[in-house]
Amino acid sequence: MTRVRLDVSYDGTGFSGWAAQPERRTVAGVLAEALARLFGPDGASGLTVAGRTDAGVHATGQVCHVDLPDEAWARLAPTLVRRLAAVMPPDARVRAVREVPDDFDARFSATFRRYEYRVTDAPYGAEPLRRHDTLAWPRPLDVDTLNAAAKGFLGEHDFAAYCKRKENATTIRAISRLDWRRDPDGTLVATVQADAFCQAMVRSLVGALLAAGDGRRPVDWPAGLLSRRERESGVTVAPAHGLTLVAVGYPEDPEEYARRAELTRRLRG
Amino acid sequence: MTRVRLDVSYDGTGFSGWAAQPERRTVAGVLAEALARLFGPDGASGLTVAGRTDAGVHATGQVCHVDLPDEAWARLAPTLVRRLAAVMPPDARVRAVREVPDDFDARFSATFRRYEYRVTDAPYGAEPLRRHDTLAWPRPLDVDTLNAAAKGFLGEHDFAAYCKRKENATTIRAISRLDWRRDPDGTLVATVQADAFCQAMVRSLVGALLAAGDGRRPVDWPAGLLSRRERESGVTVAPAHGLTLVAVGYPEDPEEYARRAELTRRLRG
């Protein structure tokens, strides 16, 4: 078998998230179906994704890996992107495919995930052509306040207040970037990067920051919750459709794939 | 009555174009319905648009005017954008409203219309979140060839080859800008600006340029058709969903509104 990295984009609107579920339309389900059409029902195995996005969340920079039979891969590789485009629906695309070492693991070798969250405070709401990936916020937002509040999240913290509690799973994460910009068209865009996120964490962080950004909460309220040991009910999880997974990072040196995967497995344990 | 300028955006996907038609969902129909809800069934009159976009064409910079009862306008003006947002569907928005002189005519006072056409030649097709306003082109396109071919359209010409013939209507138009850029994400964007366009003209120009840009036609073929007196059947009209009306220009000096309108009426006659 040859291990292959797939770079994937999708509009999350019509999907019940990434992970395959019976009776639900999911990105993994659609992708597995396309791979089965090209490689046979048992041809592709071990589809593994970097970021299991929730229902309604989009991606322009999702990464996954899959193992393909050597002969079929060698034959289809040069035309695989076009072939996948022809058999997949237009709301999910495989942008690139490439062979990777066997110890590349899309999930565990990743060094960071980067998300963007788009929100507009325009009085007319979201621009129609961007309404599928932009949250309309009913109150004016202050970008300096958003950035001041965001600063308190930087670095390694226990994000228990912002995570769904899971048995035997740490809620400690390291946020390496969290800042807001206002684009020329007025849209506010948050960029959030961490080694990893627990479920709905980005949307919880954004929800808390928006409460500070529109003046309903003090600027130090979002980071102040980091002392809590449990999920904070005062935090509203921001809607899924503003969120897009834009990039996943991996070690530059392929020799590091296995070491990084081992380290991640130990950290998450 | 007070004349009011409305700046309008829409996602053309769900509309049978701008112009009101019985039994069809159109932008003018939706806007007229919203105005009727806020100003009463006979409150708003003379809704007039700068660019009557075809079915499926989008707008981020459409302009129209309407006459509103003085008293109701004075009362609702400060909150009108939010009120319209609340009663209109999310695929059509009024971005701004403002009082204009009575001789402002959204259609006849306009000095230019500017459109953008988005097309991708990526082997995987259109990025899912932009698939509603980006054409997926199956062959590689060369941006230098597109620009070289586009140059021949600049200036005043008889665009009979690129226009639907209409009784007693000139097909002479003046194109002040027509150029292509390749965005960092690989998308090719044409910007086309003219005093005015005849029906489906931008999409016909783009269709001809794409045939040169992918090498199926010589670079001088699109402009060479300008000698024809009739619509050229060899030109494929590019699909509507790649096209967006992004701006409409008016004289800076309001004193010029009437003069410009008179000039336009004479030119189009």
Boltz contact constraints between the chains, C-beta under 6 A:
constraints:
  - contact:
      token1: [A, 9]
      token2: [B, 127]
      max_distance: 6.0
  - contact:
      token1: [A, 9]
      token2: [B, 128]
      max_distance: 6.0
  - contact:
      token1: [A, 10]
      token2: [B, 128]
      max_distance: 6.0
  - contact:
      token1: [A, 11]
      token2: [B, 128]
      max_distance: 6.0
  - contact:
      token1: [A, 11]
      token2: [B, 129]
      max_distance: 6.0
  - contact:
      token1: [A, 58]
      token2: [B, 129]
      max_distance: 6.0
  - contact:
      token1: [A, 81]
      token2: [B, 123]
      max_distance: 6.0
  - contact:
      token1: [A, 81]
      token2: [B, 124]
      max_distance: 6.0
  - contact:
      token1: [A, 82]
      token2: [B, 123]
      max_distance: 6.0
  - contact:
      token1: [A, 85]
      token2: [B, 124]
      max_distance: 6.0
  - contact:
      token1: [A, 85]
      token2: [B, 125]
      max_distance: 6.0
  - contact:
      token1: [A, 90]
      token2: [B, 131]
      max_distance: 6.0
  - contact:
      token1: [A, 91]
      token2: [B, 128]
      max_distance: 6.0
  - contact:
      token1: [A, 93]
      token2: [B, 124]
      max_distance: 6.0
  - contact:
      token1: [A, 93]
      token2: [B, 128]
      max_distance: 6.0
  - contact:
      token1: [A, 95]
      token2: [B, 124]
      max_distance: 6.0
  - contact:
      token1: [A, 123]
      token2: [B, 81]
      max_distance: 6.0
  - contact:
      token1: [A, 123]
      token2: [B, 82]
      max_distance: 6.0
  - contact:
      token1: [A, 124]
      token2: [B, 81]
      max_distance: 6.0
  - contact:
      token1: [A, 124]
      token2: [B, 85]
      max_distance: 6.0
  - contact:
      token1: [A, 124]
      token2: [B, 93]
      max_distance: 6.0
  - contact:
      token1: [A, 124]
      token2: [B, 95]
      max_distance: 6.0
  - contact:
      token1: [A, 125]
      token2: [B, 85]
      max_distance: 6.0
  - contact:
      token1: [A, 127]
      token2: [B, 9]
      max_distance: 6.0
  - contact:
      token1: [A, 128]
      token2: [B, 9]
      max_distance: 6.0
  - contact:
      token1: [A, 128]
      token2: [B, 10]
      max_distance: 6.0
  - contact:
      token1: [A, 128]
      token2: [B, 11]
      max_distance: 6.0
  - contact:
      token1: [A, 128]
      token2: [B, 91]
      max_distance: 6.0
  - contact:
      token1: [A, 128]
      token2: [B, 93]
      max_distance: 6.0
  - contact:
      token1: [A, 129]
      token2: [B, 11]
      max_distance: 6.0
  - contact:
      token1: [A, 129]
      token2: [B, 58]
      max_distance: 6.0
  - contact:
      token1: [A, 129]
      token2: [B, 133]
      max_distance: 6.0
  - contact:
      token1: [A, 131]
      token2: [B, 90]
      max_distance: 6.0
  - contact:
      token1: [A, 133]
      token2: [B, 129]
      max_distance: 6.0
